[in-house]
Amino acid sequence: MKDASWFHWSGITPAISDKAANLLEQACIAAKKQGATISVDLNFRKKLWTKEKAQSIMRPLMKYVDVCIGNEEDAELCLGFKPKANVEKGETNAEGYYEIFKEMRDVFGFKVIASTLRESISATCNGWKALIYNGDSFYISKRYEINPIIDRVGGGDSFSGGLIHGLLTKETQGEALEFAVAASALKHTIPGDFNLITIDEVEALVKGESSGRVQR
C-alpha cells in the first residue's frame, strides 16, 4: 500500500468470512495511516449474508470511509437507511435522497455519497442516472435510456471506477458524476464483465445529445 493515494473496497469482501472482514479493517487502518482516500461500494449480496449480519459488520467499517457508493437497496440493507422514493417506478424524490444522504454524512462522516438509480422500463430497456452529495451541494446527473441492454454485469463496478476517476481528475463533483454515469451506461451495451471503452468514448457520451439514449 506504500505510495497509494486511493483504497477501494466492496461489501462483498467482508461478507465472505469473518477473517476477510478483519483483514479488511486492518487494510483500512493502514490506508488511513498512509493518507489515502478510502471508498466503498456497499454492494449487498443476499446469498453471502443477512442484512442483520451485514449491518453489524458494515456500519463499524464506515468510520474509515471517505466516499460511499451504493444504490438505495444497498444503503438500506447494509447501513439501515432508506430513502422515501419508489425507484421501481422510476420515481426520484430528490428531497428524500438529499435528506438521507445528509443523515448518512452526519452519522458516518462521509465526504462524498453517491447513489445510482435504475428505472426498469422492461427487461431490455432501463433508465439510468445517479445522485451525489458532498456536504455542500447535491447534484443529479443526466438520465440515460439504455436500449437494448446487452449485459448488466459490471455496471456497478463501472460506475464506481468512473466515479473514482472523475473525483481524481474533474473539477466538480457534478462532472465526476456525469463521467461515472456515462461510463456505466456504456457498460450495459458491452457483453462480459469488463468495460471495454476508452475515456474519449465516455467523454463523447457526456457531451452528446441531450436525449441521453445509449446505443452502440
MOSUL-V890906 format. One record per residue. N is the residue number from 1. RES is the residue in three letters. PHI is phi in radians with two decimals (999 if undefined). PSI is psi in whole degrees, -180 to 180 (* if undefined). NEAR is the number of other ideal C-beta (glycine too) atoms within 12 Angstrom. Layout:
n res phi psi near
N RES PHI PSI NEAR
N RES PHI PSI NEAR
This chain:
n res phi psi near
1 MET 999 -1 18
2 LYS -1.04 134 10
3 ASP 1.25 3 10
4 ALA -1.29 138 17
5 SER -1.86 -12 18
6 TRP -2.53 135 25
7 PHE -2.18 120 30
8 HIS -2.03 137 32
9 TRP -2.43 163 38
10 SER -2.04 153 29
11 GLY -1.12 -13 43
12 ILE -1.19 -36 28
13 THR -1.04 -54 30
14 PRO -1.23 -16 38
15 ALA -1.32 -21 32
16 ILE -1.14 -45 21
17 SER -2.92 163 16
18 ASP -1.10 -36 16
19 LYS -1.11 -43 12
20 ALA -1.10 -39 22
21 ALA -1.11 -42 27
22 ASN -1.15 -42 18
23 LEU -1.14 -38 18
24 LEU -1.09 -42 32
25 GLU -1.09 -40 26
26 GLN -1.10 -38 20
27 ALA -1.14 -40 26
28 CYS -1.11 -41 32
29 ILE -1.08 -43 19
30 ALA -1.13 -40 19
31 ALA -1.13 -40 29
32 LYS -1.10 -42 21
33 LYS -1.10 -32 16
34 GLN -1.31 -17 19
35 GLY 1.50 16 16
36 ALA -1.38 150 27
37 THR -1.30 136 27
38 ILE -1.99 128 38
39 SER -2.16 152 40
40 VAL -2.32 139 46
41 ASP -1.78 110 38
42 LEU -0.97 -48 46
43 ASN 0.78 65 34
44 PHE -1.21 132 34
45 ARG -2.14 110 25
46 LYS -1.18 -19 18
47 LYS -1.34 -14 10
48 LEU -1.73 -34 24
49 TRP -2.85 167 27
50 THR -1.48 165 17
51 LYS -1.14 -32 27
52 GLU -1.14 -45 15
53 LYS -1.15 -43 23
54 ALA -1.03 -47 34
55 GLN -1.16 -34 26
56 SER -1.18 -27 19
57 ILE -1.66 -45 32
58 MET -1.25 -43 45
59 ARG -1.01 -46 28
60 PRO -1.11 -29 20
61 LEU -1.28 -19 36
62 MET -1.15 -19 35
63 LYS -1.15 -16 19
64 TYR -1.62 -12 33
65 VAL -1.55 134 39
66 ASP -1.68 -42 33
67 VAL -2.12 117 41
68 CYS -1.86 125 45
69 ILE -2.13 136 46
70 GLY 2.98 163 41
71 ASN -1.58 -177 38
72 GLU -1.12 -34 35
73 GLU -1.20 -43 28
74 ASP -1.04 -45 39
75 ALA -1.10 -37 44
76 GLU -1.25 -47 25
77 LEU -1.35 -35 29
78 CYS -1.53 -34 44
79 LEU -2.12 -13 39
80 GLY 1.49 20 23
81 PHE -1.93 132 36
82 LYS -2.30 121 25
83 PRO -1.29 154 33
84 LYS -1.56 75 19
85 ALA -2.67 144 27
86 ASN -1.71 90 16
87 VAL -1.26 -29 31
88 GLU -1.03 -31 17
89 LYS -1.63 8 14
90 GLY 1.37 16 21
91 GLU -1.45 130 18
92 THR -2.09 101 30
93 ASN -1.52 90 21
94 ALA -0.99 -41 23
95 GLU -1.12 -38 16
96 GLY -1.11 -43 25
97 TYR -1.20 -39 35
98 TYR -1.03 -45 27
99 GLU -1.14 -42 21
100 ILE -1.24 -37 32
101 PHE -1.08 -44 39
102 LYS -1.07 -43 23
103 GLU -1.13 -42 22
104 MET -1.09 -40 39
105 ARG -1.16 -40 29
106 ASP -1.12 -39 15
107 VAL -1.33 -45 20
108 PHE -1.86 -14 32
109 GLY 1.37 22 18
110 PHE -1.04 143 36
111 LYS -1.47 -35 24
112 VAL -2.44 139 39
113 ILE -2.25 132 48
114 ALA -2.35 142 51
115 SER -2.40 137 49
116 THR -1.54 153 47
117 LEU -2.28 118 40
118 ARG -1.87 127 33
119 GLU -1.80 113 26
120 SER -1.52 97 21
121 ILE -1.41 -45 20
122 SER -2.75 -179 14
123 ALA -1.12 -26 11
124 THR -2.01 4 17
125 CYS -2.41 122 23
126 ASN -2.28 147 33
127 GLY -1.54 148 32
128 TRP -2.57 123 42
129 LYS -2.72 -177 36
130 ALA -2.71 168 48
131 LEU -2.28 154 43
132 ILE -2.54 147 44
133 TYR -2.51 133 34
134 ASN -2.11 16 27
135 GLY 1.65 -25 20
136 ASP -1.88 -41 15
137 SER -2.43 154 18
138 PHE -2.10 128 29
139 TYR -2.29 136 31
140 ILE -1.96 130 27
141 SER -1.32 171 38
142 LYS -1.10 147 31
143 ARG -1.63 133 28
144 TYR -1.89 143 42
145 GLU -1.85 115 29
146 ILE -1.72 113 37
147 ASN -2.71 114 24
148 PRO -1.58 156 20
149 ILE -1.36 127 31
150 ILE -1.60 -44 24
151 ASP -2.79 119 22
152 ARG -1.40 -18 29
153 VAL -1.07 130 18
154 GLY 1.60 -4 26
155 GLY -1.12 -41 38
156 GLY -1.20 -42 38
157 ASP -1.11 -38 27
158 SER -1.15 -37 38
159 PHE -1.13 -47 47
160 SER -1.07 -47 42
161 GLY -1.08 -41 32
162 GLY -1.14 -38 44
163 LEU -1.21 -42 47
164 ILE -1.05 -46 34
165 HIS -1.03 -45 29
166 GLY -1.12 -43 38
167 LEU -1.16 -28 32
168 LEU -1.43 -26 23
169 THR -2.09 -19 18
170 LYS -1.65 160 24
171 GLU -1.42 -30 12
172 THR -2.22 160 18
173 GLN -1.19 -29 31
174 GLY -1.11 -45 29
175 GLU -1.12 -39 27
176 ALA -1.10 -44 36
177 LEU -1.17 -42 42
178 GLU -1.07 -38 38
179 PHE -1.12 -45 43
180 ALA -1.11 -44 51
181 VAL -1.15 -42 45
182 ALA -1.13 -42 42
183 ALA -1.07 -44 45
184 SER -1.27 -32 47
185 ALA -1.09 -43 45
186 LEU -1.11 -36 40
187 LYS -1.03 -32 40
188 HIS -1.10 -16 39
189 THR -1.74 5 34
190 ILE -2.10 127 26
191 PRO -1.27 150 17
192 GLY 1.68 -179 17
193 ASP -1.44 -21 15
194 PHE -1.82 144 16
195 ASN -1.55 89 32
196 LEU -1.47 68 19
197 ILE -2.34 169 28
198 THR -1.90 163 12
199 ILE -1.03 -39 20
200 ASP -1.08 -38 14
201 GLU -1.15 -39 24
202 VAL -1.15 -46 36
203 GLU -1.07 -37 22
204 ALA -1.12 -40 18
205 LEU -1.20 -41 37
206 VAL -1.02 -40 31
207 LYS -1.58 2 16
208 GLY -1.35 -162 20
209 GLU -1.08 148 14
210 SER -1.25 -16 12
211 SER -1.16 -26 13
212 GLY 1.25 21 26
213 ARG -1.40 131 22
214 VAL -1.90 114 38
215 GLN -2.45 139 21
216 ARG -2.31 * 21
